[in-house]
Amino acid sequence: MQFMTTADVEAVACAAHAAQRDKAGRPYTEHLRAVADGVRARGGGDELVAAAWLHDAVEDGVLSEAWLEAAALSQVTKDVVRAVTKHEGEPLRQYARRILATPGARLVKTADLAHNADPRRLAALDAPTAERLTRKYAAMREYLGLTTED
């Protein structure tokens, strides 16, 4: 099977998230690019970069699980996307366990958390939201065993 190229995955992800904005009102695709760049900078190869581009697609409902299953993607990419897809009401600890049990998922989530917790991004939010998210991201980093260098 011929898998989608990283550029193909980027194009699909950008199209799927095109109408979306982040909590600060910025185009959501900026977050996807930052996570993909963060994965690459941390040594992730094309399969994990593809997962980074798609890391929120199923969770946000812009692409379906059926799309993911049928997509010309490696099993590694599909497994990582599934692992980092948080389910509604799922406890963070349970979510972290699934990430830790899936090769490559921790790297993608590390890049995601790094961008989400960027002080410049948090500064654009109202104080209560920024504080809530800072606590949430810190808890997730702890559950994943991440240090300040990660």
Secondary structure by P-SEA (a helix, b strand, c coil): cccccaaaaaaaaaaaaccccccccccaaaaaaaaaaaaaaacccaaaaaaaaaccccccccccaaaaaaccccaaaaaaaaaacccccccaaaaaaaaaaccaaaaaaaaaaaaaacaaaaaaccaaaaaaaaaaaaaaaaaacccccc
